[in-house]
Amino acid sequence: MKNDRSPVDHARIERAVREILAAVGEDPDREGLLETPARVARMYAEMFSGLHQDPRVHLRKAFTEKYDEIVLVRDIAFTSMCEHHLLPFVGRAHVGYLPDGRVLGLSKLARIVEVVSHRPQVQERMTEQIAGMLEADLGAKGVAVVVEAAHTCMTIRGIRKPGSLCVTSAMKGIFRANVSSRAEVLSLIYGNRPAP
């Protein structure tokens, strides 16, 4: 049955999960698995909710402010889903920008990360999408996005390297063009902590 609050077809996911369970040799009618298809459908609706939301809505309300130094929100926790194996990757995003007369509410940066992360994707695209939106819609002089994540497609299967971390960055405007500006934003992100 399709959940009225979600554009996700829950019944279709449930049928697919039953098929997967049968295909791997399980009995989908076993007591412990009876509710699994419905649970997976609800989880997918949550994990992929960003497909049905526009993150740019969080960029619509900016404030005029004569502030000309870096604004940074670091350690924004997120969970996303690798589109190659449909396994989660979990990490944190650091999002900063150099305003050009307009600033956002700080929570908006975290909200953008939240929406963009709730899609099947690769980390590189997620990083670039966040930076590109801020550059285009906010009109900042510079945008810096650094994303660090552990990918379960690398840690629990395949190469099986727990503790490995993928780091991606997208630098726009002054943070791309000016080495000292880039160094400044990276020092704000990592402070006294070692960069991964």
N, C-alpha and C positions, 0 to 999 in steps of 0.2 A: 504494500500500500504506500502510495506517495505521501510524504509528509506535506501538509498544506503550507507550512511556513518555509519550505525549502524547494527550490527548483530541481533538486536532485531526485532522481527516480529510485526511491528506496526499494521498491519491489524488484526492480531489475537487478540491483546490486545483490539483494538477498538470493535471487535465483542463481546468479553467477557464483556467489560464495558457496552455495550448496553444491554446484557443479565442481568447483575447485576441490572442496572437501572429498567428494566422491572420486575425483580424478587422482588424488594422491593416496587413495585407498582407505579413507576414513568413512565412517557411517554418519551422514549428516543428521540422522534421526536418533543418534545416541544422546542420552540425557544431557551430557555435558556440552553438546554442540547444538542443541535445539534452538537456543536463542542467539547463537553466534552470528548467523547471517544478518539478523536485525541489528546486532551490536556493531558489526562491521559497516553496515549501511549508515548508521548514525555517525560513526567515526569518520567515514569518508565525507559525509555531508559537512562535518565540522572542519576536517583537514583541508577540504577543497572549497571552503566557503568564499575564498578570495576570487574564485572564478566568476562569482556573481555580484561582486562589489567593485566600485570604482575608487581606487585609492586617491585619485585626484580630488575627490570631494573634501579631503582633509587639507587641501592647499587653497581652498577658496577664501578662507578668512585669514588674511594676513594683516598686520598692523603697521602703520607708518611709524618708523622709529629711526632716529639719527644714531644708530649704533653701527660702528664700522670695524668691529673685531669679530673673531670667530665665535659662532654659536655651535655647540657640540652636545649631543646626547650620546653617551657611550654605554656599552653593556646592555643593549636592548635585547632581551632574551627572545628567541623565536624557535619554532619548530616548523619545518617544511617537509616536502615529500619529493624525493628524487624521482624524476619522470622515467628513468631508465629501468629501475627495479621496483618502483612503488614501495620503497623503504624510506623511513624518515631520516632527515639530517637535522641536527640540533645545534644551536650555537647562539652567537650574539652578534649584533650589528652595532657599528659605531657610525653615526650620521652627523656630519657637520657642514656648515655653510658659512660663507662670508656675505652678510646682507648688503643689499644695494638700496637701502631706504625702506625695506619691508622685512618684518620678522614674523615668524609663525609662533603659535603657542607650542611649548615644548612637547606636550603630549601628542601633537600632530605628527611629529617625526616617528614616534613609537607606533602610532596608528597606521601610518603608511607602511612601516615594516610588517606589521601584523597582517594587513590585507594582502600585500604582495607575497608574503611567505606562505599564505594558505592557498597554494596552487601547486600542481605538479610541475616541476621545473628543474633547472640546474642552477647551482649557486652563482655561476658567472652571470646568467641572465638576471637573476634576482638583484644582484649588486648593481648592474647596469641600469635596470629599470628604476630602482629607487633614485639613483643619482640623476638619471635623465629627466625624471619627473620634476625633481627639485630645481634642476637647472632651467628647464623650459617654463615651468609654471610659476616659480617664485622669482625668477629673474635675478638670482644671486650672482655675485661676482665670482664666486667659486663654490664648488660642492665637493665634499670628500665622503666617500662611503667605503668602509672596510668591514667585511663580513668574515667571521671565523666560525667554522662548523665541523663537527664530527659526523661523518656519513656512515650510517649503519650498513650501507651497501659495500663499504670497505672494511668495516670492523667486525661484522658478524658472519660474513660470507666471502667468497672469492679469496682475496689476498689475506683477509683476517688480520688486520693490523690495528688493534685497539690502541687508543691514545693518539692516533694520527689526526691531524687537524688540517683542513683546507682553508686557506686564507685568500680572499679575493679583494680587489680594490677597484674603485672607479673614481678617478680624479677629473674634475671639470674646471674650466675657467682658470683662475689664478693658481689653484692647487696643481694643475697640470703644467701650466706655463712657467711657474716660478718655483725653483728648487727650495728656496728658503721658506716660502709659504707652505709648501708641501711638508717640509721638515717640521714646521711649527705645528701643523695640524696633527701630524703623526706623533709628535711629542705630547700633545694634549690627550691623544687617544691612549698611548701606552704609558705616559708618565714615567715613573720609576720601574714599572713592570717591564719585563723583557718582552719584546715583540715575538710572536710565535714564529 
